[in-house]
């Protein structure tokens, strides 16, 4: 029995009141650059994902869930802070002013900080403080900055600090809390320690160590992100595909095996019934091979069209979240912090959060699908804004650019710009955009020339 719940049970027994239910555990699994249509449960026919498909059969598949951004670092910043890219600290993979990576500030409140409970002095119920761990890619702070995981609510951390280092699946070192941990099996060009395999090992150990207390496990392996390099091609070794396609498929199936291992460990430890499992990708897909990674969606990673922002999202909580169900309710990474806080029993959601709790939707109740969801991007082709408003999706290049408008209910591929035929909708979106964001010194809208990134620490 969880210790905090045991204390609550003693108190309730003494008063004659029924004991409160224990707070749920959270396992948040996030693949790297995985496309919606790479999974069998979303229609993939060539890549095998049996464990994720089983997870989907036991939970709800969301078909209109969105990343925080169309590239890595800002998407993860949105997920952690609950603030969209018009407000969160990290809004691009690098500063437009200096060209260097931007770190979370010391005062940024993350979902892990919230779930830690009273020791963080944020006014939450003292009965629900969580043990927290992240294993995989962080991307929100370099050595010597205020953005390290251990300074933002995570008790345990092992992985890559930045996304450039995370391109290598056989690195010479990883970070464990505040120290570099050498991977001797990869010295001298050897390839004996596959980073994501190490991450799932740590995740399983975390579950074992914290099985008697509420925990938040943030598992963020770096597959199937390029470089496309799988330890084994497995079932795809003899497929008549290009070599990188065989590696990509093998990496997706390896990701699937990680999900299977985690779900099996939850079963073995008796934690499955009271653990909410989320599975998603950090942004839209990028692999342009034979598998239809982006399906009918326009664009891919790095764009604010649906192919860059829409991600798979599966949520399982036995007996609470509907099994084998689909939902087209639109929500995004900005909603994760308030949702987990709500499910954990927090008294209130921090004022600076842009997202909302989608716990009612997860638990089968109706919510307003018309509230706006906002993105902005500073990478690649200059400043761009995007909004989803009900079934409408709008994009604008530059603060004074013309609004493109698409009706996703009939045009998920964003092929027909209907702005001219919908002036009232365009006007409503322009009014929203006028107050959607705040300026940030590291991301001036009129971008200066980028400075090359500094070498890895």
N, C-alpha and C positions, 0 to 999 in steps of 0.2 A: 504494500500500500504506500502511496506517495506520502511523504512526511507531512507536508502542509495539509493535505487532505485528512490525514490521521488526526492532526490537532483540531481541525474544524469538526471532525466526527465526534471527538470527545466533548467539545463544547456543545454540539447539537444534541448529543445523547443526554447530557446533563440537563438541558433545557426542555427536553421532550420534543424538540423540533426535528423534522426529517433532515438527515445530513445532506449538505450540498453535493452536487456531482463533482468529481475531480475535474480540474481543467484539462482540456485536450492537449496532447502533444502535437507539434507541427513538424512535418518533414516537407521541405520545399526543395524540389529537384528541378534544376534548370540546365538544360542542354545548351550547347554553344553553336549558334548558326544553324540550328535544325529547322527545316521548313515544315509547315503544317502538313503537307501532303507526303512527307517521308514516312509516316506512320500508317500501319495497316488499319488502325481504327479510324483514320481519316481518309482511307481509300487507296493507300499504297498497295501495289500488287507484287512488286519485285523485291523489296527489302523486307526481311523478316523482323517483326517486332512483337513477338508473342506475349512478353511480360507486360509491355505497355498496353497492348490490346486487352489483356486480362484486367489490368487496372481500370481501363475505360469501361469494361463490362460491369465492373463493381462500383463505378462512380458516374459522374456526369461529365460529358464532353462539351466544351464551350466552343462555338464556331465563330464568335465575334469577340474574342479576347485579344488584347493588344499589348505589345511591349511598351516600355516607357519611352523608347526611342528606337530608331532604326539601326543604331550601332551600339557597340558594347558598353562603354563606360557610362554615358548618360542614361541608358536603359537601366543599368544597375543602380545608379544614383536615385532614379525615380522609385525603383523597387524598395530601396532602403529607407528613403525619407518620406515617401508618400506625397512628394511635391512633383508636379509635372515639369517639363523642361523649360517652361517659362519662369520657374521659381527655384528649382533645385540647384545645388551648388555646381555639380558637374553636368554641363550641357553639351559637351562634345568630347571626342576622344583626346583633344588637346586644346589648350588656350589659343585663341586667335590673336592674342596680343603678344605672347611670348613663344608660342609653339610648343610649350612644355605641358606635361600632364597637370591637371588640376586635382587637388585633393579635397575631400570633405573637410569642412571647418570643425573646430573643436566643439562648437555649440550646435552642430547638426544633430538632430534627433533621429535615430534609426529605429526600425522595427525591433531589432535586438535590444536596444536601450529600453524601449517601452516594455518589452516582455521581461526584462530583468527585474522590474518591480521596484520596491520601496528604496533599495539602496541607491537608486538613481535619482531619488527625490523629485519625482514627477507627479506625485499625488495619486498613484494607482493603488488598488486594493492589495494589502500586504500579503494576502493568501495565495497570490498567483505568480510569484517570482520564478522565472524560468532559467534553467541551464541552457547555454547557447553555444553553438559551434558552427564554424564555416570551414568547408573542405573543398578546395578547387580554386577558382579565379575570383579575385576581389576587384581590382581595377579602379579603386577609389582613393588611393593614397600611396605615396612612395616612402622609402625609409627616410626618417627625419622629419616627416610632415605630421600634421594633426589627423591624417586620414587613415590611420592603421586600424584594422579590424578590432584589435584588443582595446582601442580607445573609443570604440563605438558599440559597446555592448556585448562583444563576443568573448566568452571565457576561453575558447579554444579555437585556434586558427592554424591551418596548414595549407599552403598552396602558392600560387603566383600572385604577386602584388599588382603587376601591370599586364596589360593585354599584349604588349610586344613580346615580352618574355614568354607569355602563354602560347605563342605560336609554335613553340618547340615541345613536342610530346616526350622527348628524352632529354630533359635539361640536366645541367651539371649540379644544380641545387634548387631547392624550394625553401620557402620561408615557414618556419614553425614559430608561431607567436612573434617575437621580436628578433629572432636569430636565423641566420642562414643554415640550412641543413644540407650538407653535400650528399649527392647521389653518386656514390663511387661506381656503381654499375654502369654509369653513363660516361665516365671519364675516358678521354682518349678516343672519342667517337663510338664507344660501345653503345648498344641499345638494349639494356637489360632491365631498366626500371621505367615503365610506362607511367607517366604522371597520373593519368586518370585512374589507373588501377590502384595506385597508392591512395588516391582520394577516397575511393569506395572502401578500401580497407579501414581508413581512419573513420569514415562515417559509421561503419558497422561497429567499430570499437566504441564510438561515442554512444550509440544506442545501448550497448551492453553496460557501459559505465553509469548511464543515467536512467536506467529502466525504472527506478523507484522514485523518480521526481519528474515534474513536468519539464519538457525540453523543446527547444527550437533547433532543428538541424537544417542548415542551409547548405545543400550539396550542389556544387557548381563545377562539374567536370568540364574539360576543354575539348570535348568531341561533340559533333564531327567537324569542328573548325579546321580550316586549312592551317598548316600543311596536312595533306591527306596521307596519313601514315598509320596504318593499323599493325599491331604486332603479328596478327595472323589474318589471312583472307578467309579462313574458314569455309563456309558453304559457297563462297563466291570465287574461290580460287580458279575454277574452270569456266567461269562465265565469259562469254565472248564480248566483254565490255572493255573500254579503255582502262588502263591500269588504275588511274585515279578514281574512276567510277567504282571499281572493285574495292579499293581502299575506303572510299566514302561509305559504301554499303556496309562494309565490315565494321566501320566505326559506329554507324547508326545501330547495328545489331549489338555491338559491344556496349553502347549506352543502354540498350534494352536489357542486357544482362545485369548491369548495375541496378536497374530498377527491380529486376527479379530478386537480386540478392538482398536488397533493402526490405522488400515486401516479405520475403521469407524470414528475415530476422525479426521483423515486427510480429509475425505469426509465432515464431519460436519463443519469444519473450512474453507473449500474451498481451502485447501492446496494441495490436491491430485495431481492436474495437474502439479505442479511445485516442486514435491518432489520425489527424487530418493530413492527408497526403496530397500535395500539389505537384503536378508535372507540367513543365512548359519549356520554351526556348527563350533565349535572351533577346532575340530580334528575329526578323524574317530570314528566310533561307537565302543562300548565296550560290549553291552548287548548280551549275547549268549542265547537268548530265542527262542520262536517259530516264530518270526516275520521276520527272514532273514535280520537282521539289516545290515550286511555287504554284502549281496547278493552274487555275484560270486567272489568278490574281496578277495585277499589273505591277511591274517593278520587282525589286528584290532588296536585300540588305543595303542600307545606305540611302534609300528613297522613302518618302513619306506616303507613297502609294501603298495599297493593301499588302503587296508582296513584301514590303520592307517592315511593316508594322504588325500585321496580324500573325499571331503565334498559336500553336496548339496549347490548350489548357485543359487538363483533366484534374478533377477534384474527387477524392474518395474519403468518405467518413461513414463506415458501416452503420446503417440504421438511421442516419441523419441526412446524408446527401443521397439523392435518388440514384439507384443503380441502373446502369444501362440506358441512361437518359441523355438527351441532347438539349442544349439551351443556346439560343441566339442572343441572349441578353448581352449588350455591349459593356465591357469593363476593361480596365487596364492595370498596369503595375502600380499606378498611383493608389489603387484601391486596396493593395495588399496590406499595408500597415494598419489602416483602420479596421480592416476585416479581421486580421489576427488579434488585434487589441480587443475587438468586440467579442470574438469567440472565447478569448481568454478571460473575459470578465472585467476589462478595464472600465473605470467610471466615466471616462470621457476621451475623446480623440484630440490630440494636440491641435491648437488653433491654426498653425501654419500648414497643416496638411491640406492638399487639394483633392485627394481622393475621398471616397465614401466607403462605408462598410457595405460589402455585398453579401454579408452573412444571411440576410433575409432570402436573397436569391438562392444561395447554396442550400438553404434549409427549406426551399420550396415555396417561399412567399413572393408575392409580386413586388416589384420595385419600378421606379420611373426609368424607362429606357430612353427618355428624351433629354437627359442632362448632357451638357457638352463634355467631350473628352478632347484634350488639347495636346498638341506636340509642336515643337519647333526644332529645326536642325541648323547647324552651322558648319557641318562637314561637307566636303565635296563642292556642290554647285552653288554655294552662297546661302544666304538666310532664306529659310522657307518655313511657313506655318501650315498646320493642318488641324482640322476639327472634325470630329464625328458628332453629329447631332441627330439622334434617332436613326433613321435610315439614310440620312444625308451625310456625305463626306465632302469636305471642302479643302482645297489647297490654295496657297497664295505664295508667290515668289516675291520677297521684299515687302516692306511695310506698305507700299503704295501699289503693289501689283494687282492685277485683276484676279478675282476669285474664280477658280475652277470648281464646278459643283457636279457631283455624281450621286445618283440614286442607287444605293447599294442593294436595295430590295429587288431590283430588276437588272442591275448592272454591277455585279461584284468585281468585274474586271476593269472598272473605271474607263470605259471606252467612249462614252457619250457625255460630253460636257454640256449640262443642261442649265448653266447659269443664266443664259439669256431668257429662258422660258420660266425662270423661278426668281423674279426680282425680290419678292418678299422674303424668301429664304436667304438669298444672298445678303440682303440688308440686315437681317437678324444675325447672321454670322459675322458680318463686318462690325456690328455693334459689340458682339462678344469679343472679337479680336482686339478691339480698341483698348480693352482693359485686361487682357488675358495674361500679360507678362510684365515683368520688371526688368530694367536694364541690369547687366552684369559687366563689370570691368573686363573680365577675361574673354567676353564674347561680344565685342562691339558689333552691331548689326552691319555696319560698313566695315568689313573685315580688313585688317592690315595684312601685309605679307607674312606668311607663316615662317617661323624660325625652325630649322631642323630639330627633331627630337634629340635630346642628349642620350649618351650611351646608357645601357642598363646599369643599375647599381650593382 
